[in-house]
Amino acid sequence: MKLQTFKIVLLGLLHIGLQACNAQTTNESPSFKDSDDLKISKAEVTLNKDLQQLVFTINVKGEAGASVPEKHGNMDGAPVLGYVFPTNLASEDVGFSKTQGIVALALTSHPDFDDTPLWDENSNSNYADDGVVWHPHWVILTEDKRVPGGLSVKQFDTEDSSITLPPTNPGMPMFMDSPGFPVITNGNGIKVVVPLYRMNNRTDFKFDGVAAYMQVNTSNPELPMLGVYSVYSIASGDLSLPYSISND
């Protein structure tokens, strides 16, 4: 999907504020739309040359990460809240096979399921109970008019042998990875630390910041498995991906 289309779709949702599509009821908390925790004031990525790491940061007017979804009780309809960094990286830069779409680093919270089977984010020796803890995913976003946000995580046919995912993927038929990068929430900021070698040593990409509500669908074949339903704020205001990496 072209960047301009992506921009128009998200801006349209931000202004219109649609809540549902194609008979799937959303389980979005009404408090999210007015929450300062989801109103982005700044998005930045800084390079630590000594450690060869990038630090992705989103700052909000409220307390970053303080708002999380309420448990729905089922995988179908499970709510997902995200602070998302859309980029102009190539899919191959983060371990996927070549494919069209927007490469995004999404920091997510979802209490109904755990899609990071290799990582124990709450350090309780149970690797399957910490989906609500903020954690990162690389995803490929594509245009999808079936949901109000006009976007979904790109799916694929499991029989397609040409598809490559990073070995840390959670085993879902989507372009999604669970890379296990550390996520830190502190005051008005949420950060994730990414080693450069885990993203093809790219330091020349552009990015933006978005706060959004997503939802899982496992029952309706006419809807995406993970679609975007609401956008709360955009760092640039127009999703133009204007930001570049700075040195710390």
C-alpha positions in Angstrom: 0.0 0.0 0.0 1.3 3.4 -0.9 2.2 5.8 1.9 -0.3 8.5 0.7 -3.2 6.0 0.9 -2.1 4.9 4.4 -2.1 8.6 5.4 -5.5 9.3 4.0 -7.1 6.3 5.6 -5.8 7.0 9.1 -6.6 10.7 9.0 -10.1 9.9 7.9 -10.5 7.6 10.9 -9.1 10.1 13.3 -11.6 12.7 12.2 -14.7 10.5 11.7 -14.2 8.3 14.8 -16.1 5.2 13.5 -16.6 2.4 16.0 -17.6 -0.7 14.1 -17.7 -2.5 10.8 -19.3 -5.5 9.1 -21.2 -6.7 12.2 -18.3 -7.2 14.5 -18.9 -5.3 17.7 -15.8 -3.6 19.1 -14.7 -4.1 22.6 -12.9 -0.8 22.8 -13.0 0.9 26.2 -15.0 4.2 25.9 -12.3 5.9 28.0 -9.6 5.4 25.4 -10.8 8.2 23.1 -10.4 10.9 25.6 -7.4 9.5 27.5 -4.3 11.7 27.7 -2.4 8.4 27.9 -3.1 8.0 24.2 -2.5 11.5 23.1 1.0 11.6 21.5 3.1 14.7 22.1 6.3 13.4 20.5 7.9 10.4 18.7 11.6 9.9 18.3 14.2 7.3 17.6 17.8 7.9 18.9 20.9 6.0 18.1 23.4 4.9 20.7 26.5 4.4 18.7 28.5 2.9 21.5 25.9 0.2 22.1 24.8 0.0 18.5 21.1 0.2 19.5 18.1 2.3 18.6 15.8 3.6 21.2 12.2 4.2 19.9 10.2 6.5 22.2 6.7 7.8 22.2 5.7 10.5 24.7 2.1 11.3 25.6 0.3 14.0 27.5 -0.7 11.5 30.2 1.0 8.4 31.5 2.3 6.2 28.8 1.2 2.6 29.1 -1.2 3.3 32.0 -4.3 2.6 29.9 -4.7 -1.1 29.0 -7.6 -3.0 27.5 -10.0 -4.8 29.8 -10.1 -8.6 29.4 -12.8 -9.7 26.9 -12.6 -13.4 27.8 -12.2 -14.8 24.3 -9.6 -14.7 21.6 -12.4 -13.7 19.1 -13.0 -10.0 19.7 -9.9 -9.6 21.9 -9.0 -6.0 22.3 -5.4 -4.8 21.5 -4.1 -1.4 22.4 -0.9 -0.1 20.6 1.7 2.6 20.4 2.9 2.1 16.8 5.9 3.4 14.8 5.0 3.2 11.1 8.2 3.4 9.0 9.5 3.2 5.5 11.7 0.2 6.2 11.5 -2.7 3.8 10.0 -6.0 5.0 13.4 -7.7 4.5 15.0 -5.3 7.0 13.1 -6.9 9.9 13.3 -10.6 8.8 10.2 -11.0 6.6 10.2 -12.2 3.0 9.7 -9.4 0.5 6.2 -8.1 0.6 4.3 -4.9 0.1 3.0 -2.9 3.0 4.0 -0.6 5.8 6.6 -2.0 8.2 5.6 -0.9 11.7 7.0 -1.5 15.2 4.0 -1.9 17.5 4.1 -1.8 21.3 1.0 -3.6 22.4 -1.1 -4.7 25.4 -3.8 -7.4 25.2 -4.9 -9.3 28.3 -6.8 -12.1 26.5 -3.8 -13.9 24.9 -0.1 -14.2 24.9 1.7 -14.0 21.6 5.3 -14.0 22.8 5.9 -17.7 23.6 9.7 -17.2 23.9 9.5 -14.4 26.4 8.4 -14.1 30.0 7.7 -10.3 30.3 6.4 -10.5 33.9 9.2 -12.8 35.1 7.0 -15.3 36.8 8.3 -18.4 35.0 5.0 -18.7 33.1 5.6 -17.8 29.4 1.9 -17.8 28.5 0.3 -15.3 30.9 1.7 -11.8 30.1 -0.1 -10.5 27.1 -1.2 -7.4 29.0 2.4 -6.5 29.7 3.6 -4.0 27.0 5.7 -5.8 24.4 6.8 -5.3 20.8 5.9 -6.7 17.5 7.1 -6.1 14.0 4.1 -6.1 11.7 3.3 -5.4 8.1 0.2 -3.2 7.7 -1.9 -3.1 4.6 -5.0 -1.2 3.4 -8.2 -3.0 4.5 -11.6 -1.4 4.0 -13.4 -4.1 5.9 -12.6 -2.4 9.2 -13.1 1.3 10.3 -9.4 2.0 10.5 -8.9 0.9 7.0 -5.8 -1.2 7.9 -5.0 -4.6 9.1 -2.0 -6.8 9.7 -1.2 -8.6 6.5 -2.2 -12.2 6.4 -1.0 -15.0 4.1 -1.9 -18.5 2.9 -0.1 -21.0 5.2 0.4 -23.2 2.1 2.5 -20.5 0.4 6.1 -21.8 0.7 7.5 -18.4 -0.4 6.6 -16.7 2.9 9.4 -16.2 5.3 9.0 -15.1 8.9 11.6 -14.5 11.6 12.1 -17.5 13.8 10.7 -15.5 16.7 7.3 -15.2 15.1 4.3 -16.3 17.2 3.0 -18.9 14.8 0.1 -16.9 13.4 -0.7 -16.7 9.6 0.2 -13.0 9.6 3.3 -10.9 8.9 4.0 -10.6 12.6 7.1 -11.1 14.7 7.6 -11.2 18.5 11.2 -10.0 18.7 11.4 -9.8 22.5 12.9 -6.3 22.6 12.7 -4.6 26.1 9.9 -2.2 26.5 10.0 0.4 29.3 7.3 2.7 30.5 8.2 5.7 32.7 6.1 8.7 33.3 4.9 10.1 30.0 7.2 7.9 27.9 7.2 4.4 26.5 10.4 3.1 25.0 11.7 0.0 23.2 15.3 -0.8 22.6 16.3 -2.4 19.3 19.8 -3.7 18.4 20.8 -2.4 15.0 21.7 -5.8 13.7 18.1 -6.9 14.3 16.9 -4.4 11.7 19.6 -4.8 9.0 21.7 -2.0 10.5 19.3 0.6 9.0 19.7 4.1 10.4 18.3 6.0 7.4 14.6 5.3 7.6 11.7 7.7 8.3 9.0 7.1 10.9 6.0 8.5 12.7 4.0 7.6 15.9 0.4 6.5 16.2 -1.8 5.4 19.1 -4.5 2.9 18.0 -7.0 0.3 19.0 -7.0 -3.0 17.2 -9.1 -6.1 17.6 -8.7 -9.9 16.9 -11.2 -11.7 14.7 -11.3 -15.5 14.6 -15.0 -16.1 13.6 -15.8 -14.0 10.6 -14.0 -14.8 7.4 -15.1 -11.5 5.9 -13.0 -9.6 8.4 -9.2 -9.5 9.0 -7.6 -11.5 11.8 -6.2 -8.3 13.3 -7.7 -5.0 12.2 -7.3 -1.4 13.2 -10.6 0.1 14.5 -9.6 3.4 16.0 -6.8 5.9 15.9 -6.4 8.2 18.9 -3.5 10.4 17.9 -0.7 10.8 15.3 2.7 12.3 16.3 3.1 14.3 13.1 -0.6 15.2 12.8 -0.7 14.1 9.2 1.1 10.7 9.1 3.7 12.1 6.7 6.6 10.0 8.4 8.6 13.2 8.8 11.0 12.0 11.5 14.6 10.8 11.2 16.9 9.2 13.7 18.9 11.4 16.0 22.1 10.7 18.0 21.8 10.5 21.8 
